[in-house]
Every structure is written in C-alpha cells, then in structure tokens.
Amino acid sequence: MLSLSKYDLEDIMARDHNYFVYIAECADGLYYTGVTNNLDRRLYEHNEGIDPKCFTYSRRPVLLRYWLQFTDIKQAIAWEKQIKGWGRKKKEALFKENWEEIKVLAKNKQSQSSTGSD
C-alpha cells in the first residue's frame, strides 16, 4: 500500500489545481478582469454570451490581453482584486510587463490621493 505524507498530498493537490487571473478587452475598449480555473472555457463563455447579466455580454467579442496562472486560489483572488483597483494606464503597462511604469503610476496615484485630487 502506498503511503503519502500530508505534504506529499498537498503538493499533488497544488499541481492539480490551476487558476488564472485574466484581463479581457471588450469590443467597446473596456477591460474586464476575472479569475477562472479554465481560461479557454471562460473566454468561450464571454464570447458566446452565456449570461445576459454578465458585464461582457453586450460588449462582445472580447480579446484576451493578459493572464497569469496560479496554483493557490487565494493568491489568484488577491491578484485579481489588486488589478481591479488599477486604472487603464496601469493595466496597459501590465500588458507590456513594464514594471517601472507600474511603479510610476502607483506613485502618481498615491500623491494624488494625499492631495485630495482625482
């Protein structure tokens, strides 16, 4: 009989779980940020218009602009929430993996919020 430790089981389970944080660009130019365990299926659902109440339903087609894979759903949700708080320019810097621009935009937002400007 095969005996696995708690840590072996956690490692196996982690490899079997894939989560994706993604940003899709809608036909009207707006961005939709989400998390899923099946990126291909989720993009299909966005483009087919499965749910009329979905943000992307009247904004089809959508185009995948960014995705990042996670094995931990908590980390994926945290990243999704962080990105949802970002503005358009910061998301576009993320598409280009321009981390210096992301830092600059973050500093600009901090200085605006400390002066009360929007």
C-alpha positions as CSV (number, residue, x, y, z in Angstrom):
1,M,0.0,0.0,0.0
2,L,1.3,3.5,-1.0
3,S,1.6,5.9,1.9
4,L,1.7,9.6,1.3
5,S,2.5,12.3,3.9
6,K,0.4,15.3,4.4
7,Y,3.0,17.4,2.5
8,D,3.0,15.0,-0.5
9,L,-0.8,15.2,-0.8
10,E,-0.7,19.0,-0.6
11,D,1.9,19.0,-3.4
12,I,-0.1,16.7,-5.6
13,M,-3.3,18.8,-5.0
14,A,-1.4,22.0,-5.8
15,R,-0.2,20.6,-9.1
16,D,-3.8,19.6,-10.0
17,H,-5.3,23.0,-9.4
18,N,-4.8,25.8,-11.9
19,Y,-6.3,29.2,-11.6
20,F,-6.0,32.1,-14.0
21,V,-6.3,35.8,-13.4
22,Y,-7.1,37.4,-16.8
23,I,-7.9,40.7,-18.4
24,A,-10.1,40.7,-21.5
25,E,-10.6,43.7,-23.7
26,C,-14.2,44.2,-24.8
27,A,-15.3,45.4,-28.2
28,D,-16.0,48.8,-26.7
29,G,-12.4,49.1,-25.4
30,L,-13.3,48.5,-21.7
31,Y,-11.3,45.9,-19.7
32,Y,-12.8,43.0,-17.8
33,T,-10.7,41.4,-15.1
34,G,-11.6,38.0,-13.7
35,V,-10.4,34.7,-12.2
36,T,-11.2,31.2,-13.5
37,N,-10.0,27.6,-13.3
38,N,-10.4,27.1,-17.1
39,L,-9.3,30.0,-19.2
40,D,-10.3,28.6,-22.6
41,R,-13.8,27.8,-21.3
42,R,-14.2,31.2,-19.7
43,L,-13.2,33.1,-22.8
44,Y,-15.6,31.0,-24.8
45,E,-18.4,31.8,-22.3
46,H,-17.6,35.5,-22.6
47,N,-17.7,35.4,-26.4
48,E,-20.8,33.2,-26.7
49,G,-22.8,35.4,-24.4
50,I,-23.9,32.7,-22.0
51,D,-25.2,35.1,-19.3
52,P,-27.1,38.2,-20.4
53,K,-26.3,39.8,-16.9
54,C,-22.6,39.4,-17.5
55,F,-20.5,42.7,-17.9
56,T,-19.2,41.4,-21.2
57,Y,-22.5,40.2,-22.7
58,S,-23.2,43.4,-24.7
59,R,-19.5,44.1,-25.2
60,R,-18.6,41.1,-27.3
61,P,-16.3,40.0,-28.7
62,V,-13.7,40.0,-26.0
63,L,-10.0,39.6,-26.6
64,L,-7.5,38.1,-24.1
65,R,-4.9,40.8,-23.2
66,Y,-3.3,39.3,-20.1
67,W,-3.3,36.2,-18.0
68,L,-1.3,34.8,-15.1
69,Q,-1.5,31.2,-13.7
70,F,-1.7,30.4,-10.0
71,T,-2.0,27.1,-8.1
72,D,-3.4,28.8,-5.0
73,I,-6.9,30.3,-5.4
74,K,-6.3,32.7,-2.5
75,Q,-3.3,34.2,-4.3
76,A,-5.3,34.4,-7.6
77,I,-8.2,36.2,-5.9
78,A,-5.8,38.6,-4.2
79,W,-4.1,39.5,-7.5
80,E,-7.5,39.9,-9.3
81,K,-8.7,42.3,-6.6
82,Q,-5.5,44.3,-6.8
83,I,-5.7,44.6,-10.6
84,K,-9.4,45.6,-10.4
85,G,-8.3,48.6,-8.4
86,W,-5.9,49.7,-11.1
87,G,-6.7,52.3,-13.8
88,R,-6.4,51.7,-17.5
89,K,-2.8,53.0,-17.9
90,K,-1.6,50.7,-15.2
91,K,-3.3,47.7,-16.8
92,E,-1.8,48.6,-20.2
93,A,1.6,48.8,-18.5
94,L,1.0,45.3,-17.1
95,F,0.2,44.0,-20.7
96,K,3.7,45.2,-21.7
97,E,5.2,43.9,-18.4
98,N,6.5,47.4,-17.8
99,W,7.1,47.3,-14.1
100,E,8.8,50.6,-14.0
101,E,5.8,52.3,-15.5
102,I,3.5,50.5,-13.0
103,K,5.7,51.9,-10.1
104,V,5.4,55.4,-11.5
105,L,1.7,55.2,-11.9
106,A,1.3,53.8,-8.4
107,K,3.4,56.8,-7.0
108,N,1.3,59.2,-9.0
109,K,-1.9,57.7,-7.6
110,Q,-0.5,57.9,-4.0
111,S,0.5,61.6,-4.4
112,Q,-3.0,62.4,-5.9
113,S,-4.8,60.8,-3.0
114,S,-2.6,62.6,-0.4
115,T,-3.5,65.9,-2.0
116,G,-7.2,65.1,-2.5
117,S,-7.0,65.3,-6.3
118,D,-8.6,62.8,-8.7
